[in-house]
Amino acid sequence: MNKVLFAIGEDSISSSLRKHLTQHGFSVEQHEVIHADYLEESISDALPNVLIIHDFYLQHNFDNEFKKEDWIIRLCQQFRYQFDDNLRVVYLCERPEHDPFLSRLIAVNVLDIFHKRSINIETLVTQLKDKPRYSNIAHLVNSSYADGTKATSEENESDGNDEQEQETKQDDEHESKSKKKVNVKEKVKKKVVVHEKIVHSSSVVAGVFNLSMKAGSSLLTMMLAKALAKKEVNVSVLDEPSSYDGRSQLYDSIGLRLHFDKFLSLPHAIKDEQILSKHTIPEQVHDGIHWYVTDTQKEKIPNWNVMDTIEMLRYIPTNVTLLDLGYYDLESADNLLKYLDHVFFVLDVSPQELEANKDRIEYYLQQTSFLSHNLILNYWDNSLKNKGIQEIFDLKQAITCPVLDIKTIYKQYYEGKNPYDEKFIQEDVHQTIEKMAKQLIPGIQLNDKSKKRNLIPKLSRN
């Protein structure tokens, strides 16, 4: 009988796995490892045949992701020498298919890797009932890292490397990751199947990230959400508590306090350590959209961080989740964006904004190599094509959004309505929103056909 030890750290995942594995004849240890510090000791005591580790939920004390990854690789190498084929490591994570770390795991004989946010437990159990097979993970191999040498080539030759040398190796790896080209067209696009209606298969989380101040992430998030809701997509909208004075919040944009007698502010609930689960949080549906945004009528939340945001995402039960990140801090972005299925980077194309945000544009250009993403050029006009922007960005790949009528948008806000409900706004932004939607749900069409507009109603807007 195969003895299984969990090092997961998330009760809902552990309970579901325990139930299914037990039903199929596995013996699952009652004791579960919840912190990395106790993992080796627990393995020595329990002597399991199968170890299931979760990349994110297992607690640890490492101060950055690269140190944690190096520890996991060294540990798997140690298991390989100590137990040979008598300990099978199963790695659960939420990482892009060609993440170099997955190839490093494969190089140390980890052949059971489940890298998507949604875990098919039946597939996992069936795979564990069979012997480990390279064919199960061959599609994850990144050839540049397949030999596992980028950060581990000297780890077993010398135990006396000083701390400075180790940090230098981590910095080198970080630089390699940022420069490594990955085919970003291999996106997580087959998660939701579209026929006449949306058929649930698993969830997609997309972030909307301003490269310049007030570039339009909130407005685009609201309009995309409404467009998807009109097609009967089960969609949620989230934001983070404001990290700086002067940032508006989605709660006020369409006056959510006017539409709910009781409203659960999910960020406040997390900081207050309320008992939550995706099965018990209220639906909070208005206008076909699930709203889990920050209630600005409550006290400001101090010390909100990336881990709080990731915790918040765990409770969302819908097919598509849109996370309005606004003008997000670059240092925090490194730790958050890799957990998202897709990122829309939004940029105001005015020359002063391009000049003022050179560092953020440079950051975006570095991210394009390993994130599933789109650049949205907001306030766009075709006359700008030959103004030098084409020398910075690939305009064929970018999504453009025209200047929208601000009077109409403000009128909708003051009436507590989504700007996308106004037909002229919807017509102006149709191509932009449909292109965004297709990044998340391939094949979706927001309208049957784009109709030519009548000039007279267009003039009546002024």
C-alpha positions as CSV (number, residue, x, y, z in Angstrom):
1,M,0.0,0.0,0.0
2,N,1.3,3.5,-0.9
3,K,1.8,5.7,2.1
4,V,1.2,9.4,1.3
5,L,2.4,12.4,3.3
6,F,0.9,15.9,2.7
7,A,3.0,19.1,2.8
8,I,0.3,21.3,1.4
9,G,-0.9,23.8,4.0
10,E,-4.4,24.4,2.7
11,D,-7.2,22.4,4.4
12,S,-9.7,22.4,1.5
13,I,-7.1,20.9,-0.9
14,S,-5.9,18.4,1.7
15,S,-9.4,17.2,2.6
16,S,-10.4,16.7,-1.0
17,L,-7.1,14.8,-1.9
18,R,-7.3,12.7,1.3
19,K,-10.9,11.6,0.5
20,H,-10.1,10.6,-3.1
21,L,-6.7,8.9,-2.4
22,T,-8.2,6.9,0.5
23,Q,-11.0,5.7,-1.8
24,H,-8.4,4.4,-4.2
25,G,-6.5,2.4,-1.7
26,F,-3.8,4.9,-0.6
27,S,-2.8,5.3,3.0
28,V,-2.7,9.0,3.9
29,E,-0.8,10.1,7.0
30,Q,-3.1,11.9,9.5
31,H,-0.2,14.2,10.4
32,E,0.3,16.9,7.7
33,V,3.4,19.1,7.3
34,I,2.4,22.8,7.4
35,H,5.8,24.4,7.5
36,A,8.9,23.8,5.5
37,D,11.1,23.6,8.6
38,Y,9.5,20.3,9.7
39,L,9.4,18.6,6.3
40,E,12.7,16.6,6.5
41,E,12.0,15.4,10.0
42,S,8.4,14.4,9.1
43,I,9.7,12.3,6.2
44,S,12.3,10.6,8.4
45,D,9.6,9.7,10.9
46,A,6.8,8.7,8.5
47,L,8.9,7.1,5.6
48,P,6.2,7.8,3.0
49,N,6.2,6.5,-0.6
50,V,4.5,9.6,-1.9
51,L,5.1,13.2,-0.8
52,I,2.7,15.9,-2.1
53,I,4.0,19.4,-1.8
54,H,2.2,22.7,-2.6
55,D,4.4,25.5,-4.0
56,F,2.4,28.3,-2.4
57,Y,0.5,27.2,0.6
58,L,3.3,25.4,2.4
59,Q,4.6,28.0,4.9
60,H,8.3,28.9,4.9
61,N,10.7,31.5,6.2
62,F,12.6,32.4,3.0
63,D,12.7,36.1,2.2
64,N,12.5,35.7,-1.6
65,E,11.2,33.2,-4.1
66,F,14.6,32.2,-5.5
67,K,15.9,31.0,-2.2
68,K,12.8,28.9,-1.7
69,E,13.2,27.4,-5.2
70,D,16.8,26.6,-4.5
71,W,15.9,24.9,-1.2
72,I,13.2,22.8,-3.0
73,I,15.7,21.7,-5.7
74,R,18.3,20.7,-3.1
75,L,15.7,18.8,-1.1
76,C,14.6,16.9,-4.1
77,Q,18.2,16.0,-5.0
78,Q,18.7,14.8,-1.4
79,F,15.5,12.6,-1.6
80,R,16.8,11.1,-4.9
81,Y,20.1,10.1,-3.3
82,Q,18.6,9.0,0.0
83,F,15.5,7.1,-1.2
84,D,16.2,6.4,-4.8
85,D,12.8,5.5,-6.4
86,N,11.1,4.8,-3.1
87,L,9.9,8.3,-2.5
88,R,7.8,9.9,-5.2
89,V,7.5,13.7,-5.1
90,V,4.2,15.3,-6.4
91,Y,4.4,19.1,-6.9
92,L,1.3,21.2,-6.9
93,C,1.7,24.8,-8.1
94,E,0.3,27.7,-10.1
95,R,3.0,28.5,-12.6
96,P,3.2,29.2,-16.4
97,E,3.9,26.1,-18.5
98,H,7.4,27.1,-19.4
99,D,8.5,28.4,-16.0
100,P,12.2,27.4,-15.8
101,F,11.7,26.2,-12.2
102,L,9.5,23.4,-13.5
103,S,12.4,22.2,-15.7
104,R,14.7,22.3,-12.7
105,L,12.2,20.0,-10.9
106,I,12.1,17.6,-13.8
107,A,15.9,17.5,-13.8
108,V,15.9,16.2,-10.3
109,N,13.4,13.5,-11.2
110,V,10.1,15.1,-10.1
111,L,7.8,13.6,-12.7
112,D,4.4,14.5,-11.2
113,I,3.8,18.2,-11.6
114,F,0.4,19.8,-11.6
115,H,1.0,23.5,-12.5
116,K,-2.5,24.8,-13.2
117,R,-4.7,26.7,-10.7
118,S,-7.5,24.2,-11.1
119,I,-6.4,20.7,-10.1
120,N,-8.2,17.7,-11.6
121,I,-8.1,15.3,-8.7
122,E,-9.2,12.3,-10.7
123,T,-6.3,12.9,-13.1
124,L,-3.9,13.2,-10.2
125,V,-5.1,10.0,-8.5
126,T,-5.0,8.0,-11.8
127,Q,-1.5,9.3,-12.4
128,L,-0.4,8.2,-9.0
129,K,-1.8,4.7,-9.5
130,D,0.5,4.3,-12.4
131,K,4.3,4.5,-12.3
132,P,6.0,7.9,-12.8
133,R,6.3,8.7,-16.5
134,Y,8.3,11.4,-18.2
135,S,5.6,11.7,-20.8
136,N,3.3,13.3,-18.2
137,I,5.6,16.3,-17.9
138,A,7.5,16.4,-21.2
139,H,5.5,19.4,-22.3
140,L,6.8,21.5,-19.3
141,V,10.5,21.2,-20.3
142,N,12.2,24.4,-21.0
143,S,15.3,23.3,-23.0
144,S,17.5,26.1,-21.6
145,Y,17.0,24.8,-18.1
146,A,16.4,21.1,-18.6
147,D,19.7,20.1,-17.2
148,G,19.1,21.9,-14.0
149,T,22.4,23.7,-14.1
150,K,21.4,27.3,-14.1
151,A,21.4,27.6,-10.3
152,T,22.4,24.2,-9.1
153,S,25.5,23.2,-11.1
154,E,27.9,23.7,-8.2
155,E,25.6,23.0,-5.3
156,N,26.8,19.5,-4.6
157,E,30.5,20.2,-5.3
158,S,31.1,22.5,-2.4
159,D,29.4,23.0,0.9
160,G,31.6,26.0,1.8
161,N,30.4,28.6,-0.7
162,D,29.9,31.8,1.2
163,E,26.6,33.6,1.3
164,Q,27.6,36.4,-1.1
165,E,28.4,33.9,-3.8
166,Q,25.0,32.2,-3.3
167,E,23.2,35.6,-3.6
168,T,25.2,36.4,-6.8
169,K,24.0,33.1,-8.3
170,Q,20.4,34.0,-7.5
171,D,20.8,37.4,-9.0
172,D,22.2,35.8,-12.2
173,E,19.3,33.5,-12.4
174,H,16.8,36.4,-11.9
175,E,18.5,38.2,-14.8
176,S,18.3,35.0,-16.9
177,K,14.6,34.6,-16.2
178,S,13.9,38.2,-17.3
179,K,15.8,37.8,-20.5
180,K,14.6,34.3,-21.4
181,K,12.2,34.4,-24.3
182,V,9.0,32.3,-23.9
183,N,6.3,31.9,-26.4
184,V,3.7,34.1,-24.8
185,K,1.0,32.9,-27.2
186,E,0.8,29.7,-25.3
187,K,-1.8,31.1,-23.0
188,V,-4.2,29.7,-20.5
189,K,-7.0,30.1,-23.0
190,K,-8.7,26.7,-23.0
191,K,-10.0,27.0,-19.5
192,V,-13.5,28.1,-20.4
193,V,-15.4,26.6,-23.3
194,V,-17.8,28.9,-25.3
195,H,-20.8,27.6,-27.2
196,E,-24.0,29.6,-27.1
197,K,-23.5,29.9,-23.3
198,I,-20.4,29.6,-21.2
199,V,-19.7,26.1,-19.9
200,H,-17.7,26.0,-16.7
201,S,-14.4,24.1,-16.7
202,S,-12.1,26.1,-14.5
203,S,-11.2,29.6,-13.6
204,V,-9.2,32.4,-15.2
205,V,-7.7,35.3,-13.2
206,A,-6.7,38.4,-15.1
207,G,-5.0,41.5,-13.7
208,V,-5.4,45.0,-15.1
209,F,-2.3,47.0,-14.4
210,N,-1.7,50.7,-15.1
211,L,1.7,51.6,-16.5
212,S,0.9,55.2,-16.0
213,M,-1.2,57.1,-13.5
214,K,-4.9,57.1,-14.2
215,A,-4.4,55.1,-17.4
216,G,-7.8,53.6,-17.2
217,S,-7.5,50.2,-15.5
218,S,-10.7,50.6,-13.4
219,L,-12.9,51.7,-16.4
220,L,-11.6,48.9,-18.6
221,T,-12.1,46.4,-15.8
222,M,-15.7,47.5,-15.3
223,M,-16.5,47.5,-19.0
224,L,-14.9,44.1,-19.7
225,A,-16.8,42.7,-16.7
226,K,-20.1,44.0,-18.0
227,A,-19.4,42.7,-21.5
228,L,-18.7,39.2,-20.2
229,A,-21.7,39.3,-17.9
230,K,-24.0,40.2,-20.9
231,K,-22.7,37.0,-22.5
232,E,-23.7,35.1,-19.3
233,V,-20.1,34.6,-18.2
234,N,-19.8,34.1,-14.4
235,V,-17.5,37.0,-13.7
236,S,-16.1,38.7,-10.5
237,V,-14.4,42.0,-10.0
238,L,-11.8,42.6,-7.2
239,D,-9.5,45.4,-6.3
240,E,-6.9,46.0,-3.6
241,P,-7.2,48.6,-0.8
242,S,-5.7,51.9,-1.9
243,S,-2.0,52.0,-1.2
244,Y,-1.7,55.8,-1.7
245,D,-3.8,58.9,-1.2
246,G,-5.8,60.0,-4.1
247,R,-6.6,56.7,-5.7
248,S,-10.2,56.1,-6.4
249,Q,-11.8,52.7,-5.8
250,L,-14.3,50.7,-7.8
251,Y,-16.8,50.7,-4.8
252,D,-17.4,54.4,-5.5
253,S,-17.2,54.4,-9.3
254,I,-20.7,53.0,-9.7
255,G,-22.0,53.7,-6.2
256,L,-22.1,50.1,-4.9
257,R,-23.4,51.4,-1.6
258,L,-26.6,52.3,-3.4
259,H,-27.1,48.7,-4.6
260,F,-26.4,46.6,-1.5
261,D,-28.0,46.8,2.0
262,K,-25.2,44.6,3.3
263,F,-21.8,44.4,1.6
264,L,-18.9,42.1,2.5
265,S,-15.7,44.0,1.9
266,L,-13.5,41.0,1.1
267,P,-10.1,42.8,1.9
268,H,-11.5,43.9,5.3
269,A,-12.7,40.4,6.0
270,I,-9.3,38.9,5.3
271,K,-7.5,41.5,7.4
272,D,-10.0,40.9,10.2
273,E,-9.3,37.1,9.9
274,Q,-12.9,36.2,9.4
275,I,-13.7,32.6,8.7
276,L,-14.2,32.4,4.9
277,S,-14.5,29.9,2.1
278,K,-15.5,30.1,-1.5
279,H,-18.7,28.2,-0.6
280,T,-19.9,30.6,2.1
281,I,-19.0,34.1,0.9
282,P,-22.0,36.0,-0.4
283,E,-22.5,36.3,-4.1
284,Q,-22.9,40.1,-4.1
285,V,-24.2,40.3,-7.7
286,H,-25.1,43.6,-9.2
287,D,-25.7,44.1,-12.9
288,G,-24.7,40.5,-13.5
289,I,-21.2,40.9,-11.9
290,H,-19.9,39.6,-8.6
291,W,-18.3,42.5,-6.7
292,Y,-15.6,41.7,-4.0
293,V,-14.0,45.1,-3.9
294,T,-12.9,47.4,-1.0
295,D,-15.7,49.2,0.9
296,T,-14.4,52.8,1.1
297,Q,-17.0,53.5,3.9
298,K,-14.9,51.4,6.3
299,E,-11.5,52.3,7.8
300,K,-8.4,52.2,5.6
301,I,-6.5,48.9,5.7
302,P,-2.9,49.3,6.7
303,N,-0.1,47.0,5.6
304,W,-1.9,45.3,2.8
305,N,0.5,43.0,0.9
306,V,0.8,40.6,-2.0
307,M,0.1,37.6,0.1
308,D,-3.2,39.2,1.2
309,T,-4.2,39.6,-2.5
310,I,-3.4,36.0,-3.3
311,E,-5.4,35.0,-0.2
312,M,-8.3,37.0,-1.5
313,L,-8.2,35.3,-4.9
314,R,-8.6,31.9,-3.2
315,Y,-12.2,32.6,-2.3
316,I,-13.6,33.6,-5.7
317,P,-15.8,30.9,-7.2
318,T,-16.5,32.4,-10.6
319,N,-15.2,31.4,-14.1
320,V,-13.4,34.7,-14.7
321,T,-11.9,37.0,-12.1
322,L,-10.8,40.5,-13.0
323,L,-8.4,42.1,-10.6
324,D,-8.0,45.9,-10.9
325,L,-4.5,46.6,-9.8
326,G,-4.3,50.3,-10.7
327,Y,-0.9,52.0,-10.6
328,Y,0.7,49.0,-8.9
329,D,4.0,49.1,-7.0
330,L,6.7,47.5,-9.2
331,E,8.5,45.7,-6.3
332,S,5.2,44.0,-5.3
333,A,4.3,43.3,-8.9
334,D,7.2,40.8,-9.2
335,N,5.6,38.6,-6.5
336,L,2.0,38.9,-7.7
337,L,1.9,38.9,-11.5
338,K,3.3,35.3,-11.8
339,Y,0.2,34.0,-10.1
340,L,-2.2,35.5,-12.6
341,D,-3.3,33.7,-15.8
342,H,-3.2,36.9,-17.8
343,V,-2.2,40.6,-17.4
344,F,-3.5,43.6,-19.3
345,F,-0.9,46.4,-19.1
346,V,-2.7,49.8,-19.6
347,L,-0.7,52.9,-20.8
348,D,-1.8,56.5,-21.5
349,V,0.0,57.3,-24.8
350,S,0.4,61.0,-24.2
351,P,4.1,62.0,-24.5
352,Q,4.3,63.4,-21.0
353,E,3.1,60.1,-19.5
354,L,5.5,58.1,-21.7
355,E,8.4,60.3,-20.4
356,A,7.3,60.2,-16.8
357,N,6.9,56.4,-16.7
358,K,10.1,55.2,-18.4
359,D,10.9,52.8,-15.6
360,R,7.5,51.2,-15.6
361,I,7.6,50.8,-19.4
362,E,11.0,49.2,-19.1
363,Y,9.6,46.9,-16.4
364,Y,6.7,45.9,-18.8
365,L,9.2,45.2,-21.6
366,Q,11.1,42.8,-19.3
367,Q,7.8,41.1,-18.3
368,T,6.7,40.3,-21.8
369,S,9.1,37.4,-22.0
370,F,7.4,35.2,-19.4
371,L,3.9,36.6,-18.7
372,S,0.7,35.9,-20.7
373,H,-0.2,39.5,-21.4
374,N,-1.5,42.3,-23.6
375,L,-0.5,45.9,-23.8
376,I,-3.5,48.3,-24.1
377,L,-2.7,51.7,-25.5
378,N,-5.4,54.0,-24.1
379,Y,-6.6,57.3,-25.5
380,W,-5.3,56.1,-28.9
381,D,-5.7,57.7,-32.3
382,N,-4.3,56.3,-35.5
383,S,-2.5,59.6,-36.2
384,L,-0.1,58.6,-33.4
385,K,1.3,55.6,-35.4
386,N,4.3,57.5,-36.7
387,K,5.1,59.5,-33.6
388,G,7.7,57.2,-32.3
389,I,5.5,54.9,-30.3
390,Q,6.0,52.1,-32.9
391,E,9.7,52.1,-32.0
392,I,9.0,51.1,-28.4
393,F,6.0,48.8,-28.8
394,D,4.8,46.2,-31.3
395,L,1.7,48.0,-32.5
396,K,0.5,44.9,-34.3
397,Q,0.3,43.0,-31.0
398,A,-1.1,45.9,-28.9
399,I,-4.8,46.5,-28.2
400,T,-5.8,50.1,-28.8
401,C,-8.6,52.0,-27.0
402,P,-9.9,55.2,-28.4
403,V,-10.7,58.4,-26.5
404,L,-14.2,58.0,-25.0
405,D,-16.7,60.7,-24.4
406,I,-16.0,61.8,-20.8
407,K,-19.3,63.5,-20.4
408,T,-21.2,60.3,-21.0
409,I,-18.9,58.3,-18.7
410,Y,-19.4,60.8,-15.8
411,K,-23.1,60.8,-16.4
412,Q,-23.2,57.0,-16.0
413,Y,-21.0,57.2,-12.8
414,Y,-23.3,59.8,-11.2
415,E,-26.3,57.6,-12.0
416,G,-24.6,54.6,-10.5
417,K,-24.3,52.8,-13.8
418,N,-21.6,51.0,-15.7
419,P,-20.4,53.2,-18.7
420,Y,-20.6,50.1,-20.9
421,D,-24.4,50.3,-20.5
422,E,-24.4,53.4,-22.6
423,K,-24.8,52.3,-26.3
424,F,-22.4,55.0,-27.7
425,I,-19.7,54.0,-25.3
426,Q,-20.3,50.4,-26.1
427,E,-20.0,51.0,-29.8
428,D,-16.8,53.1,-29.4
429,V,-15.1,50.5,-27.3
430,H,-16.4,47.4,-28.8
431,Q,-13.3,46.3,-30.6
432,T,-11.1,46.9,-27.6
433,I,-13.3,45.0,-25.1
434,E,-13.9,42.1,-27.5
435,K,-10.1,41.7,-28.1
436,M,-9.6,41.7,-24.3
437,A,-12.4,39.1,-23.8
438,K,-10.9,36.8,-26.4
439,Q,-7.6,36.7,-24.5
440,L,-9.6,35.0,-21.7
441,I,-12.2,33.2,-23.6
442,P,-11.2,32.3,-27.2
443,G,-13.9,32.5,-29.8
444,I,-16.3,34.8,-27.7
445,Q,-18.2,37.4,-29.8
446,L,-19.7,40.2,-27.8
447,N,-22.1,41.2,-30.6
448,D,-23.3,39.1,-33.6
449,K,-21.8,41.6,-36.0
450,S,-20.4,45.1,-35.6
451,K,-23.0,47.4,-37.1
452,K,-22.2,50.7,-38.8
453,R,-23.5,53.6,-36.7
454,N,-26.0,56.1,-37.9
455,L,-24.4,59.6,-38.0
456,I,-27.4,61.4,-36.5
457,P,-27.4,59.7,-33.1
458,K,-23.7,60.2,-33.0
459,L,-24.1,63.9,-33.4
460,S,-26.8,64.0,-30.8
461,R,-24.2,63.2,-28.1
462,N,-22.8,66.7,-28.2
